[in-house]
């Protein structure tokens, strides 16, 4: 986890290459919606 915090770009690239694309896109959608909730609540 500490390495992921130090290198977020490399970690995200590793996740994109290793994990299922639909899963990563779903995670992105949940992150976006959580930010929208933070801004609009």
Biopython code that builds the backbone (N, CA, C, O; Angstrom):
import numpy as np
from Bio.PDB.StructureBuilder import StructureBuilder

atoms = [
    (1, "UNK", "N", (0.828, -1.200, 0.000)),
    (1, "UNK", "CA", (0.000, 0.000, 0.000)),
    (1, "UNK", "C", (0.863, 1.251, 0.000)),
    (1, "UNK", "O", (0.531, 2.234, -0.663)),
    (2, "UNK", "N", (1.973, 1.224, 0.740)),
    (2, "UNK", "CA", (2.845, 2.405, 0.777)),
    (2, "UNK", "C", (3.448, 2.673, -0.599)),
    (2, "UNK", "O", (3.601, 3.827, -1.000)),
    (3, "UNK", "N", (3.790, 1.606, -1.319)),
    (3, "UNK", "CA", (4.341, 1.777, -2.669)),
    (3, "UNK", "C", (3.280, 2.364, -3.598)),
    (3, "UNK", "O", (3.588, 3.178, -4.469)),
    (4, "UNK", "N", (2.035, 1.947, -3.407)),
    (4, "UNK", "CA", (0.954, 2.474, -4.238)),
    (4, "UNK", "C", (0.760, 3.963, -3.973)),
    (4, "UNK", "O", (0.462, 4.731, -4.888)),
    (5, "UNK", "N", (0.931, 4.364, -2.712)),
    (5, "UNK", "CA", (0.780, 5.784, -2.388)),
    (5, "UNK", "C", (1.933, 6.593, -2.960)),
    (5, "UNK", "O", (1.749, 7.741, -3.364)),
    (6, "UNK", "N", (3.119, 6.002, -2.998)),
    (6, "UNK", "CA", (4.274, 6.727, -3.533)),
    (6, "UNK", "C", (4.200, 6.837, -5.050)),
    (6, "UNK", "O", (4.614, 7.845, -5.624)),
    (7, "UNK", "N", (3.672, 5.799, -5.701)),
    (7, "UNK", "CA", (3.609, 5.795, -7.165)),
    (7, "UNK", "C", (2.184, 5.500, -7.623)),
    (7, "UNK", "O", (1.909, 4.393, -8.086)),
    (8, "UNK", "N", (1.269, 6.467, -7.506)),
    (8, "UNK", "CA", (-0.129, 6.214, -7.882)),
    (8, "UNK", "C", (-0.304, 5.957, -9.372)),
    (8, "UNK", "O", (-1.147, 5.153, -9.770)),
    (9, "UNK", "N", (0.496, 6.643, -10.205)),
    (9, "UNK", "CA", (0.355, 6.466, -11.655)),
    (9, "UNK", "C", (0.779, 5.056, -12.070)),
    (9, "UNK", "O", (0.101, 4.407, -12.866)),
    (10, "UNK", "N", (1.906, 4.589, -11.524)),
    (10, "UNK", "CA", (2.369, 3.245, -11.864)),
    (10, "UNK", "C", (1.378, 2.204, -11.356)),
    (10, "UNK", "O", (1.123, 1.202, -12.024)),
    (11, "UNK", "N", (0.820, 2.446, -10.167)),
    (11, "UNK", "CA", (-0.145, 1.505, -9.602)),
    (11, "UNK", "C", (-1.401, 1.450, -10.457)),
    (11, "UNK", "O", (-1.924, 0.365, -10.710)),
    (12, "UNK", "N", (-1.895, 2.600, -10.907)),
    (12, "UNK", "CA", (-3.101, 2.617, -11.734)),
    (12, "UNK", "C", (-2.840, 1.925, -13.072)),
    (12, "UNK", "O", (-3.707, 1.217, -13.585)),
    (13, "UNK", "N", (-1.650, 2.130, -13.636)),
    (13, "UNK", "CA", (-1.310, 1.471, -14.892)),
    (13, "UNK", "C", (-1.260, -0.042, -14.694)),
    (13, "UNK", "O", (-1.697, -0.802, -15.558)),
    (14, "UNK", "N", (-0.721, -0.476, -13.546)),
    (14, "UNK", "CA", (-0.654, -1.904, -13.252)),
    (14, "UNK", "C", (-2.064, -2.479, -13.107)),
    (14, "UNK", "O", (-2.344, -3.580, -13.580)),
    (15, "UNK", "N", (-2.938, -1.735, -12.456)),
    (15, "UNK", "CA", (-4.315, -2.196, -12.295)),
    (15, "UNK", "C", (-5.003, -2.292, -13.653)),
    (15, "UNK", "O", (-5.729, -3.252, -13.914)),
    (16, "UNK", "N", (-4.780, -1.300, -14.520)),
    (16, "UNK", "CA", (-5.409, -1.312, -15.841)),
    (16, "UNK", "C", (-4.959, -2.526, -16.645)),
    (16, "UNK", "O", (-5.765, -3.146, -17.338)),
    (17, "UNK", "N", (-3.669, -2.868, -16.555)),
    (17, "UNK", "CA", (-3.150, -3.964, -17.368)),
    (17, "UNK", "C", (-3.531, -5.321, -16.790)),
    (17, "UNK", "O", (-3.679, -6.291, -17.534)),
    (18, "UNK", "N", (-3.693, -5.401, -15.453)),
    (18, "UNK", "CA", (-3.896, -6.703, -14.832)),
    (18, "UNK", "C", (-5.373, -7.018, -14.605)),
    (18, "UNK", "O", (-5.789, -8.166, -14.763)),
    (19, "UNK", "N", (-6.173, -6.009, -14.237)),
    (19, "UNK", "CA", (-7.563, -6.277, -13.885)),
    (19, "UNK", "C", (-8.488, -6.149, -15.089)),
    (19, "UNK", "O", (-8.075, -5.697, -16.157)),
    (20, "UNK", "N", (-9.730, -6.548, -14.907)),
    (20, "UNK", "CA", (-10.725, -6.487, -15.983)),
    (20, "UNK", "C", (-11.092, -5.021, -16.248)),
    (20, "UNK", "O", (-11.353, -4.279, -15.301)),
    (21, "UNK", "N", (-11.118, -4.591, -17.508)),
    (21, "UNK", "CA", (-11.425, -3.193, -17.833)),
    (21, "UNK", "C", (-12.795, -2.750, -17.312)),
    (21, "UNK", "O", (-12.944, -1.621, -16.845)),
    (22, "UNK", "N", (-13.787, -3.627, -17.391)),
    (22, "UNK", "CA", (-15.125, -3.258, -16.930)),
    (22, "UNK", "C", (-15.104, -2.987, -15.431)),
    (22, "UNK", "O", (-15.800, -2.095, -14.946)),
    (23, "UNK", "N", (-14.313, -3.751, -14.708)),
    (23, "UNK", "CA", (-14.248, -3.568, -13.263)),
    (23, "UNK", "C", (-13.617, -2.217, -12.931)),
    (23, "UNK", "O", (-14.113, -1.502, -12.061)),
    (24, "UNK", "N", (-12.525, -1.859, -13.618)),
    (24, "UNK", "CA", (-11.856, -0.587, -13.346)),
    (24, "UNK", "C", (-12.764, 0.581, -13.724)),
    (24, "UNK", "O", (-12.789, 1.598, -13.031)),
    (25, "UNK", "N", (-13.503, 0.441, -14.810)),
    (25, "UNK", "CA", (-14.408, 1.520, -15.218)),
    (25, "UNK", "C", (-15.537, 1.666, -14.202)),
    (25, "UNK", "O", (-15.984, 2.779, -13.926)),
    (26, "UNK", "N", (-15.998, 0.552, -13.648)),
    (26, "UNK", "CA", (-17.041, 0.619, -12.623)),
    (26, "UNK", "C", (-16.501, 1.308, -11.371)),
    (26, "UNK", "O", (-17.206, 2.099, -10.745)),
    (27, "UNK", "N", (-15.253, 1.012, -11.006)),
    (27, "UNK", "CA", (-14.640, 1.682, -9.858)),
    (27, "UNK", "C", (-14.534, 3.174, -10.124)),
    (27, "UNK", "O", (-14.783, 3.991, -9.237)),
    (28, "UNK", "N", (-14.163, 3.527, -11.351)),
    (28, "UNK", "CA", (-14.071, 4.953, -11.704)),
    (28, "UNK", "C", (-15.432, 5.619, -11.571)),
    (28, "UNK", "O", (-15.529, 6.738, -11.067)),
    (29, "UNK", "N", (-16.479, 4.942, -12.017)),
    (29, "UNK", "CA", (-17.826, 5.513, -11.942)),
    (29, "UNK", "C", (-18.229, 5.735, -10.488)),
    (29, "UNK", "O", (-18.808, 6.771, -10.160)),
    (30, "UNK", "N", (-17.932, 4.779, -9.618)),
    (30, "UNK", "CA", (-18.297, 4.937, -8.210)),
    (30, "UNK", "C", (-17.530, 6.091, -7.583)),
    (30, "UNK", "O", (-18.078, 6.826, -6.761)),
    (31, "UNK", "N", (-16.262, 6.257, -7.963)),
    (31, "UNK", "CA", (-15.464, 7.372, -7.447)),
    (31, "UNK", "C", (-16.058, 8.697, -7.909)),
    (31, "UNK", "O", (-16.189, 9.633, -7.121)),
    (32, "UNK", "N", (-16.419, 8.774, -9.194)),
    (32, "UNK", "CA", (-17.002, 10.008, -9.734)),
    (32, "UNK", "C", (-18.311, 10.330, -9.025)),
    (32, "UNK", "O", (-18.552, 11.480, -8.659)),
    (33, "UNK", "N", (-19.159, 9.320, -8.830)),
    (33, "UNK", "CA", (-20.439, 9.569, -8.173)),
    (33, "UNK", "C", (-20.244, 9.977, -6.722)),
    (33, "UNK", "O", (-21.002, 10.799, -6.207)),
    (34, "UNK", "N", (-19.238, 9.415, -6.051)),
    (34, "UNK", "CA", (-18.977, 9.806, -4.664)),
    (34, "UNK", "C", (-18.536, 11.261, -4.594)),
    (34, "UNK", "O", (-18.931, 11.988, -3.682)),
    (35, "UNK", "N", (-17.713, 11.692, -5.561)),
    (35, "UNK", "CA", (-17.305, 13.101, -5.597)),
    (35, "UNK", "C", (-18.509, 14.003, -5.863)),
    (35, "UNK", "O", (-18.634, 15.069, -5.261)),
    (36, "UNK", "N", (-19.400, 13.572, -6.768)),
    (36, "UNK", "CA", (-20.593, 14.366, -7.059)),
    (36, "UNK", "C", (-21.456, 14.502, -5.806)),
    (36, "UNK", "O", (-21.995, 15.575, -5.535)),
    (37, "UNK", "N", (-21.585, 13.419, -5.044)),
    (37, "UNK", "CA", (-22.363, 13.478, -3.805)),
    (37, "UNK", "C", (-21.721, 14.444, -2.820)),
    (37, "UNK", "O", (-22.419, 15.191, -2.134)),
    (38, "UNK", "N", (-20.386, 14.431, -2.748)),
    (38, "UNK", "CA", (-19.695, 15.340, -1.832)),
    (38, "UNK", "C", (-19.944, 16.790, -2.224)),
    (38, "UNK", "O", (-20.149, 17.644, -1.361)),
    (39, "UNK", "N", (-19.927, 17.067, -3.520)),
    (39, "UNK", "CA", (-20.075, 18.455, -3.960)),
    (39, "UNK", "C", (-21.518, 18.938, -3.839)),
    (39, "UNK", "O", (-21.753, 20.103, -3.521)),
    (40, "UNK", "N", (-22.495, 18.048, -4.091)),
    (40, "UNK", "CA", (-23.883, 18.496, -4.153)),
    (40, "UNK", "C", (-24.635, 18.340, -2.834)),
    (40, "UNK", "O", (-25.750, 18.846, -2.706)),
    (41, "UNK", "N", (-24.057, 17.657, -1.856)),
    (41, "UNK", "CA", (-24.755, 17.487, -0.572)),
    (41, "UNK", "C", (-24.445, 18.617, 0.389)),
    (41, "UNK", "O", (-24.949, 18.628, 1.512)),
]
sb = StructureBuilder()
sb.init_structure("model")
sb.init_model(0)
sb.init_chain("A")
sb.init_seg("    ")
for serial, (resi, resn, name, xyz) in enumerate(atoms, 1):
    if name == "N":
        sb.init_residue(resn, " ", resi, " ")
    sb.init_atom(name, np.array(xyz, "f"), 0.0, 1.0, " ", f" {name:<3s}", serial, name[0])
structure = sb.get_structure()
